[in-house]
C-alpha cells in the first residue's frame, strides 16, 4: 500500500505526541523524522492517516482547554485523507 507524505511543524508533532492517544506505530515516525526548518516530513498509509485523524479529532472533541481544541481542530483539517475521504 502506498504512503502519503505530510509535513508537520514541530509544534504540530508535539501536539500529536503529547495530547493524543496515537500509538507507537504512528508516533515512532514522528519521533524519528529528521527536523528541517522547524518541520518534519513523514509518510503514512491512508489507513494510518485515518487513524491519526481519529485520534486528533477525539482529543479535540474532549479538550477542556479551548486553545488546545482550536490547535487540534486546525491540525485535524491538515490531514490530507480528509480531503479525499468519502466518509466526511
N, C-alpha and C positions, 0 to 999 in steps of 0.2 A: 504494500500500500504506500502511495506517495506521501510526501510530507509538504506542509505549507510553512513557509518562513514567516516569521513575525519579529518585529523589533519592539523591545520594551526599554523604557528608561530604567535606570537603577531604582528610582522611587517606585515604579510600577512593579518591578521584580520583587522589591521588598514588601509591597502590599500583598502580593500573591503568597510569598513565603511566610510572612508574619501574621496575616489576617484571614487566611482561608484554610480549609482542611484538605487542600490538594495534597495528594500522597507523594512519596518519594519518586515514584515513577514519572511524575510531572515536574517536580521541583528540582530533582537532581540536575536536569539540563539547565535550569536557571542558575543554579549554583556554579556549574562548570563552564558556563558560557564566558567567552573572552569579552572583557569590557573594552569598548572603544567609543570615545566621545560621549561618555556618560550614558551609553546604551549597550544593549546586548542583542544579538541576533540568535534566535533559536528556531527550530523546526519541529512541528508536531503533525501527527496524522489528523485527519478530520475528526475521528473519534476522540482523540486526545484533546483537541481544541474544544470539542463539545463538552467533554468532562470539565476542562478548565473553566470554560464559561459558566458551567453549572455551579462550580464551587464559588466563583466570584459573585454570581447573582445571589446565591444563597446567603453569603455573608453580607452583601449589600442590603438584602431584604431584612436581615436581623440586626443590623448595626444600630446601636443606641446613639452613637456619635454621628450627627448629620454630616459633618465634614468628611468623615470616613466613608459614609454612604455615598456621597457625591463622587469621591475619588474612585470608589469601586464601580459605581454606575458608569463613569467615563471609561474605565478600563474594560468593563464588560462590552461596551459599544465598539471598542477597538478590535475585538476578536474577529478575524475575518470570516469564520464559519457562519456568523450571524447574518452576513450579507448574502449568503448563498443558500441558507437553510430553508427548507420548506416547512419547518416546524415553528415559525415565528409566532 
